[in-house]
């Protein structure tokens, strides 16, 4: 690792100032517990680690972690330029000739915004954005299918209002609107039976007559049509027979549609329908996001944004904005933890395994170390709503007289309040105001503990073992080289022996590095199990619902 001149200058400065007396600018502490005054060396070596929980190998001790870096960049010019400037702002008494251009750094709170606005949210939730007028996305309409393209108008009664005082309203342009909160809360009450169904266009009329006309059968407003990717494939199966409709059925507990489902929805030599019961709240959220996302394939896997040929959904009734899952998970207790858990895969340990805190089964990392790419993402509340304050829920019953969303800690909720002055703000100003009002919830939980499970701890142990064995090999070879050089007498023999040892060491190290890279590559590119082998909270849409193979 090549050290920059600024790194050497920073180390020299720390050495010169190490015995100077200082006062912590954040806690105003100047005396040590055992007596004596705090020195500059004690501040950045001991105080910030024990009091502020700062790890100085990758966090700046002078702005308490506002500036972070990867461990490999510790000696880089950019990192040390920041540390040199930051220490002068933090302790101006040590640098009397330095005129600070900024205010002294303040103690960062857990609600501080650490990034700019989310570009995806800005573009997707802007009310001035013109939606695509071609809902069929270039596909031709088949006259014989008729009502297959239309809304059925069978919304459940819990979506018709009036809503309780705790109801959370979202903007309509985000796709969440006023309906997402009652959907999530009604599912948790277990008063209905929920199904994710897929029905082909060829049997849609029979589906309307024999199932949709039954009393107690409802359809959520989140549905989409799908071509099964067959229009752009070379399959001999006619593309027209592959078109189907994805939707979520809501049935009263006393209603059973199994007989009609088996009897009337049939096609010769082909499956005409598919039905999967939605059992968990995570499964429901994944299903709603799947049927309302334009970048989804029929088998439930998300297509890449640049893969125009991989999109199969069209004519979506309510399109959700890209980060809608975050908002939906914050509508129930423990949802934000579940959202973070789904993104904290053991494969991601390669980026933070050296920064794990705690011991044994109590090891953890800050949530921010997971680097979930949603910092700066604002929840699209209704225009007049803004975050107010955090309330501790000491009982199982949350507040009933105010709207709220659940925080990362299972006993905390963020209460929302109405501010009519926000209604007339331009969208960009409203977005920035919400960011300053702590609406960036992934920034809010940046310092929360993400506890490592068994699979995480195993991945961390494996990586630490590889690193330890590599360092031990280096140490052993260094000792052998020194001993052999001491035993050699002739200068020519020393040179030849040194060259041979260095060559052997390089070959040995290449082998170790290759083995370690293969291990990390195996962990990083491990084939993801098929959706049918996953819990329904992880899979967007089970493999057995692969519509092209109906």
N, C-alpha and C positions, 0 to 999 in steps of 0.2 A: 504494500500500500504506500503510494507516494504521498508525502506530507507537503502541504502547501506552505509558502512562507508565512501566511497568516496563522496557520496552526502553530508554528514555532513561536511566532510573536505572542499568541494567546497563552501558550504554556509559559513563556518567559515572564509575561505580565503577572500570571497567577503566582509564579515563584517570588517575584519582587514584592507583591502586595500581600503575601500570605499572612503576615503578622500584624497587619493593620486592623484596628478595631472598627467594626461596622455595626449597623442596626438593620435588622430585617425590615425592608420597606413595606412588607405585607402584614406582618404581625406586630411590628414595632418592638420586637424582642432584641435585647442587647446583652443580657446576662445569661450565663450558662447555669444549668441546674446545680452543678457541683461548685459553683462559685467562679468568679472571673468574668472577663469580658469576651464577647463573641468576636472572633477574628474572621477575616475574609476567607481564610482556608477552611475554618470550621463551618462557615455558612454554606459553601457549595459542596463540601465533602460530606457533611453530617446533617446540618440543619434542614436543608431542602429535601433530603431523603427521608428523614424521620418525621418531620412536621408536615411537609407538603407532599410527600409520597412521589417525589420526582426522581426518575432514573436518568442521571446525567449523561449516560452513554448515548441516549437518543432524544432527550428532552432538554430544552434550555433551562438552566436553573435560575436565570435572571428575569424571565417572564413567566415562570412556572408552567412550562409546557405549551405555551401558545405556539411556539415554534418547535417543530419536530423534524427528525431526519431519520433515515435508515442508518443502521449501525455502521455499514460500510462507508458512509459518507462523513464519518466523524472528523476526518482530517481534510475534508474538501474546503475549497476557498469560500464557497457560499455560506457554509455552516459557520465557519470561524469569523467571517465578516459580520454575520449577525451577532455572534457571541461577543465580539469586540465592541460593537455598537451598543448592544443591550446592557452589558456590564457598566458602561459609562453612563447610560441613562438610569440604571438601577442604583448605582453608588457614585453620584457626582462628586461627593467629598473626596473620593480617591483620585479624581481626575480634574483638578481645579481649572485646567486650561481648556476643557472640553465644554462647548456650548451645546446643550441638548436641544434639538429642534422639536422634540415631542414632549408630551406630558410623561410623568413617571408612570411606569406600568402599574395597573391596578390588579388586585387579586381576582383572577378569573373565576366566575361562578359556573355552576353546572349548567346554566342556561345560556351561556354565551355563544353567539353565532361565530363559527370558525371558518365559514366558506361563503362563497357568493351564491346568488340565486341558482336554482336548478333549471337548466335550459329546457329540459323535457317538459317540466311542469309549466314553464312560462309559455311555451308554444302550444301545449295541449289545452290549457285552461283559459287562454285569452278569449274573452267574449267577442272580440272583434274578428277572431279567426273564422274564415268562411268554410263551412263543411263541404265535403265533396258532394256535388249535386247528383252524381251518378252512383246511387247506392248499390247498383248491381255490379259495379266495377268492371264494365265492359262485357258482361254476360248478357245473353239474349233472354227475354222473358217468354215463357211457354204459356200460351193462352189456356191450354187445357188444365193447368194447375190452379188457376184462379186464386182462391183464398190462401194458397200455400205461401204467398208473398205478403199477406196482410196480418195485422195484429188480431188476435182472437178475442181480446177484451174480457178476459176472465181473471182479473186481478183479485187476489185474496182480500177478504174483508179487513185484515189488519193494515192494509195499505191505503185505505180510504179515509182514515182520520175519523174524528179529531185525535191528535197525538198528545201524549202526556208532556208535562213541563220538562222532563229530562230528555226529550227528543232532540237529536242533533241534526240540524239541517246543513246540507252541503249544496254547493252551486250545481245548477243543472248542466252546465257545460262540461263538468267533470264526469258526468254520468252517474254520480252517486245520488244527487238530489235529496228529496225527502223520503225516499223509499228504502234506502240502504239500512238506516238505523232500525226501523221496525222489522225488516227481514232478519237481521242478525239476532235481535232480541227475541223474536217469535220462535226462531229455530232453537234457541237455548231453553225455551220453556217446554219444548217437546210436546206440543199440543197438535202437531200435524206430522204427516209422513211426507218426506221429500225424495224426489227422484230426478236424476239426470237422464233424460230420454233423447233418443234420436229416431226420427220417423222419416221414411223416404217419401218423396213427392208423389210416387205412384199410389200410395195407400193413404194419402193425407185426408181425402174425403171420408174414408171409413173411420179414420181416427177422430175426425170432427163429429161424426154421427154417433158412434158407439162409446166414445170415452169423454170427449169434451162436453157433451150434453148431459152427462151424469151430474146429479147434484153432489156438491162437496168436492168437485174437481176444479182446481185453479191453476193458472199459469203465471209465473213471474214475468215482469216486463223485460227481463234479460234473455233474449233469444237471438239466434242468427241462422242464416242459411249457409249451406256448405256444399261445395261441388266434389268433395272427396279427392281433390287433386287429380281427378281423372281427365279433365279437359286438357291438361298439359302433359299427360303421360301417353305412352304407347300401348296401353292396355287394350286388348281386344274387346273388353266389356264396354258397351255403349255409354258415353259420358252422361247422357240424359237420365239413365236409370240410377246414377250414383248420387244425384242431388237429394239432400235430406235436410232436416231442420233440427237443430239442437235447442233444447229448452229445459226449464226446470219445472216439474209438476209438483204442486202442493196439494195433498189429499187430506181430508179430515180422517180422523182415526177410524171412523166407522165405515169408510169407503174402501172397497176392494175392486181393482180393475184387472185382476189376473185373468179371469175367464175371457173378458172381451179382448184383452191384450193377446192372448193365445189364439183366439178363434177368428177374429175378423181382420187382423193385420197380417196378411200373407201375400207373398209373391211366388210365382213358380220358379223353383230352383234357386231362390235367393232369399236371404234374410231381409225382412222388410222393416225391422225395428230393433232397437236395443234399449235396455233399461237397467240403470244401476242405482241402488238406494244410496242416498247421501246420509252418512251416519255421524260425521263429526263436523264441527264448525270450520275447521281448516279445510276439509273436503268441500264444504259449501263455498267458501271464499275462493278456492282454486277453480271450482266449477263456474262460478259467476264471472271470474276474471277470464277464464278460457273462452266462454261463449260471447264475450264482449270485447275481445282483443283482435284487431285486424291482422296481427302478425302471428296467428296461431295456425298450426296444421291440424288436420283432422284427427291424428292420433294423439293429440294433446301436447306435443312438443312445440316449444316456441321456435318459430323460424327467425333467422337473422334479419335485421332491418334492411339489408341490401339484397336479400334473396327474394326478388319479386316473384319468382316462379314457385315459391313454397307456400304462398298464402292461399288458403282455401275458403275462408269465411267472407261472406258478403251480405248485404242487406241487413246489417245489424240494427236492432231496435234501439238499444242504449249502449253507446260506445264508452267504455271506461278509460280514463286517462292513464298513462303508463304506470304510475306508482299508486294505483288505487288500492293495492293490497295493504300498503302501510296504513291507510286510513281505515280500512275495514277491520284490520287486526286491533286497532285501538278502541274499538267499540265494545270490547268485552274484557273481563278480568284475565290477566295473563296473556293477552293477545300479542302485546309488543314483545314479550319474552319469546313467544312462539315464532314470531316473525324473525327475530334475531337468530334463534336456534336453527331455523331452516337455512340460514346463510352462513352460519359458522361451521362449515364442514371441516372434518379432520384434515382434508387435503390442503386447506388453507394454512395449516400450521407452519408451512415452510417460511412464511413471511414474518412470524412472530415467536417461533419456538424458543429463541434465546431471551425473550422478554417476559416470560411467564413469571408471575408473582405468587407467593404463597408456597406451601409445602404439602406433599402427599396428596390426599384426596381433596384438599382445600385449595388447589392451585387454580388460578384465574388470570385473565387478562382484562384490561379495560375494553369496553365495547368498541371504542374508537379504533383499536388495533385491528379489528376485523376488516376495516376499510370498506364498509358497505357503501356503495356509490350513490347514496341518497342524501348526503349532507347538503343543506340548503333547500331541501324539498319541503314546501309549505303545504299543510293540509287544506284542501279547498272548501273551507267552511262557507256557509252563506255569507254574503257580503257584510252584513251587519254584526257578525259574531267575531270575537277576538278572545284569546286566552286571558284569564284573569289571575288565578292563583291556584296553588296546589293544596289539596285537602287530604288529610290522613283519614282513611276509612277504618275505623276501629271495630266495626261489626261487619256481618255479612251483607247488610243492607246498604247500598250506596245512596248518595243524595237523590231525592225524588223531585225537588222543586227547582232545580237548575240543570241546564245541559252540561255535560262533562264527557271527557274521554279518559281512558285508563292509561296510567304511566307504566314504566318498566317495573317498578316495585309493585307487587300485587296489592298493596294496601294504600296506594296513592292514586288520586284522580286529579286531572287538570280541569278546573271549573271554567266554563265559558260565560262571557257576558255580552250583552247587546250594546253596540255603539253606533247609533244612527248616523253619525258624522262620516262613517266609512263608506256609506252607500254611494256617495257622489265622487269618490276618489277614482282617478284613472287606475286601470288595472295594475300597471307597473308600480305605481306609488302604493297601492293597496298591498301588493305582494311584499315590497320592502318593509312596509309598516308591520305586516304580520311576522316577518322575520325578526324584527326588533322586539316584537311582543312575545318571543319565545315559542313561535309556532313551528320552528324547525326541530321536530322532536328527536330526530337522530342526533342532532347537535346537543340537545338537552341531556341525553343519556350517554354522551361521549365518554364520561368517566365512570359509568356504572360497571360493576363487576360482571364479567361473563365467565361463569364457572365452567371448568373443563370437565367433560364427561370421560368415561372410560376410554372410548376410542380416541378422543383428543389427547389424553395423557399417554396413551400407547404411542401415538404418532410423535409426540414431543420426546418421549424417552428414546425412540428409535433414532431420531435426528441427533439428539444429544450424544447418543452412543457412537454414532458415526463420527461426529466431530471430536469426541474424546479419543477414539482410536486413532484418528488422523494426527492429532496433536501428540499422542504418545509415540507414534511412529517417528515423527519429526524429532522428538526429544531423544529417542533411542539412537537414531542415526547420527545426530549431532555428537552424542557422547562417543560413539564408535569412531567417528572421524577424528575427534580430538585425541583419542587414545592411540589410534594408528599413526597419526602424525607425530605423536610424541615418541613412538618406538622407532620410527624411521630415522636414519642417520644422514644419508647422502642427500644433497639438495636436489639432484636430478630424480632420485627415487621418491622424494617428497612430492615433487611436481606431478610425476606420473601417477603416484598413488592417489593424490588429491583428485586428479582428473577422473580416475577410475571410480573412486568413491562417489564423486558428484554425479557421474553418469548413472551409477547404480541407484543412487538416491532419487534422481529424476525419474528413472523408470519405475521405481517402487511407488513414488508419489503419483505418477500418472495412473497407475493401476488403482490406487486408493481413491483418487478423484473420480475415475471412471465408475468404480463400484458405487460411490456415494451419489453420483449423478444419476446412475441407473435406478438406485433406490428412490431418490426424490422424484425422478420422472415417473416411476411406477406408481407412486403415491399421488402425483399431480395429475396423471392422465389415466388414472384407473377408470375402467369402463363403468359407466353409471348403470346400475341395475335397471331392468325394464320396469315400467310403471306398474305392471301387475304384481311385481315383487316388492313394491314399496307400500308403506302405509298410505291411506287415502289422503292424509294431511300433506304428503309430499308430492304425490302424482297429480298433475293437472287433470288427467283423464285416463282411466285405466286402459291397459293395452287391449283388453278384451272388447273395448268399444272402438277398435280400429275400423272406422266406417268403410274404407275402401274395400275391405275384405268381408263385407257383410254377406 
